[in-house]
Amino acid sequence: MTIRKVNLAEMFGRFQDQWSPKIVGEVNDCLVKLTKLKGEFVWHHHEREDELFLVVKGRLRLKLRDKDIVLGPGEFAIIPHGVEHLPVAEEETHVLLFEPNSTLNTGNVRNDRTVPELDRL
């Protein structure tokens, strides 16, 4: 068994594309993913999976139907399964996601931002 040390700044430096999560680790049946976000995503929800959004750099607004949650560096929020949400980043924002390996980035929506196969860093 190999234990890997992960440097977040180095990993974020390996890619430029936005809204396309990259796998950097696994914990039990969950994946640790990194993604860069800028602009508005799409309203969606996940039927069975909860999602953890941890902001590493920038600001992330998680729009919910009844309120907004704004996250800055070092802050996270967990979106429970079934809750419709819309991630928005006015500037490029670096986010660590922790979610079950079955989680599709666009949840119940299929569109041009759906990433069915994730790259590993």
C-alpha positions as a printed NumPy array, in Angstrom:
array([[  0.   ,   0.   ,   0.   ],
       [  1.312,   3.413,  -0.968],
       [  0.407,   6.455,   1.08 ],
       [  0.415,   9.559,  -1.042],
       [  0.959,  13.135,   0.06 ],
       [ -1.12 ,  15.596,  -1.988],
       [ -0.209,  19.264,  -2.385],
       [ -3.369,  21.129,  -3.366],
       [ -1.58 ,  24.087,  -4.997],
       [  0.499,  21.714,  -7.129],
       [ -2.566,  19.71 ,  -8.156],
       [ -4.575,  22.82 ,  -9.074],
       [ -1.59 ,  23.92 , -11.179],
       [ -1.854,  20.787, -13.325],
       [ -5.061,  21.785, -15.088],
       [ -6.784,  24.875, -16.427],
       [-10.247,  23.706, -17.488],
       [-13.235,  24.744, -15.421],
       [-16.286,  22.795, -14.237],
       [-14.467,  19.502, -14.891],
       [-13.556,  17.774, -11.597],
       [-10.306,  15.804, -11.31 ],
       [ -9.88 ,  12.867,  -8.944],
       [ -6.98 ,  13.244,  -6.489],
       [ -7.875,  10.59 ,  -3.927],
       [-10.311,   7.998,  -2.627],
       [-11.67 ,   7.422,   0.864],
       [-13.758,   4.259,   1.189],
       [-16.494,   4.642,  -1.456],
       [-15.972,   8.403,  -1.836],
       [-13.776,  10.453,  -4.145],
       [-11.73 ,  13.535,  -3.354],
       [-11.974,  15.815,  -6.388],
       [-10.512,  19.179,  -7.328],
       [-12.201,  21.576,  -9.69 ],
       [-11.866,  25.134, -10.898],
       [-15.081,  27.093, -11.216],
       [-15.912,  30.372, -12.911],
       [-19.337,  31.654, -13.864],
       [-22.653,  29.97 , -13.272],
       [-23.168,  26.206, -13.423],
       [-26.647,  24.661, -13.722],
       [-29.499,  24.093, -11.256],
       [-29.37 ,  20.436, -10.271],
       [-29.686,  17.961,  -7.42 ],
       [-28.358,  14.506,  -6.627],
       [-30.883,  11.772,  -5.89 ],
       [-28.718,   9.71 ,  -3.512],
       [-25.461,  11.551,  -2.892],
       [-24.519,  14.339,  -0.476],
       [-21.773,  16.727,  -1.664],
       [-19.117,  18.584,   0.304],
       [-17.785,  21.807,  -1.256],
       [-14.557,  23.132,   0.352],
       [-13.244,  26.403,  -1.058],
       [ -9.452,  26.5  ,  -1.315],
       [ -9.17 ,  29.798,  -3.231],
       [-11.746,  32.398,  -4.291],
       [-15.439,  32.636,  -3.388],
       [-18.274,  30.262,  -4.137],
       [-21.957,  31.107,  -3.939],
       [-24.194,  28.079,  -3.561],
       [-27.647,  29.231,  -4.574],
       [-30.46 ,  27.255,  -3.006],
       [-34.14 ,  27.798,  -3.746],
       [-34.666,  29.557,  -0.386],
       [-31.268,  31.198,   0.316],
       [-27.641,  31.583,  -0.772],
       [-24.583,  30.249,   1.034],
       [-21.334,  32.106,   0.312],
       [-18.075,  30.286,   0.989],
       [-14.583,  31.764,   1.171],
       [-11.187,  30.07 ,   1.49 ],
       [-11.13 ,  27.463,   4.227],
       [-14.921,  27.193,   4.412],
       [-17.132,  24.322,   3.356],
       [-20.778,  23.388,   3.083],
       [-22.472,  20.048,   2.646],
       [-25.391,  19.917,   0.245],
       [-27.657,  17.004,   1.225],
       [-28.984,  14.71 ,  -1.471],
       [-32.219,  15.916,  -3.033],
       [-31.458,  19.622,  -2.436],
       [-31.472,  21.646,  -5.638],
       [-28.479,  23.963,  -5.9  ],
       [-26.666,  26.237,  -8.347],
       [-22.925,  26.852,  -7.842],
       [-21.751,  30.319,  -8.943],
       [-18.194,  31.708,  -8.922],
       [-17.723,  35.308, -10.044],
       [-13.934,  34.837, -10.147],
       [-11.991,  31.643, -10.714],
       [-12.485,  29.6  ,  -7.576],
       [-10.637,  26.439,  -6.567],
       [-12.821,  23.868,  -4.83 ],
       [-12.224,  20.482,  -3.238],
       [-15.231,  18.178,  -3.536],
       [-15.791,  15.13 ,  -1.374],
       [-18.604,  12.904,  -2.593],
       [-19.546,   9.274,  -3.297],
       [-17.906,   7.779,  -6.369],
       [-21.33 ,   7.458,  -8.023],
       [-21.826,  11.259,  -8.094],
       [-22.237,  12.8  , -11.546],
       [-21.184,  16.463, -11.557],
       [-24.496,  17.65 , -13.018],
       [-26.661,  15.34 , -10.898],
       [-30.1  ,  14.877, -12.428],
       [-29.262,  17.107, -15.425],
       [-27.442,  15.979, -18.577],
       [-25.936,  18.773, -20.694],
       [-22.659,  19.996, -22.216],
       [-21.145,  20.383, -18.72 ],
       [-21.776,  16.763, -17.745],
       [-18.457,  14.949, -17.231],
       [-19.152,  11.184, -17.277],
       [-15.489,  10.107, -17.017],
       [-13.219,  12.009, -14.639],
       [ -9.474,  12.364, -15.069],
       [ -7.139,  11.361, -12.255],
       [ -4.254,  13.584, -11.24 ]])
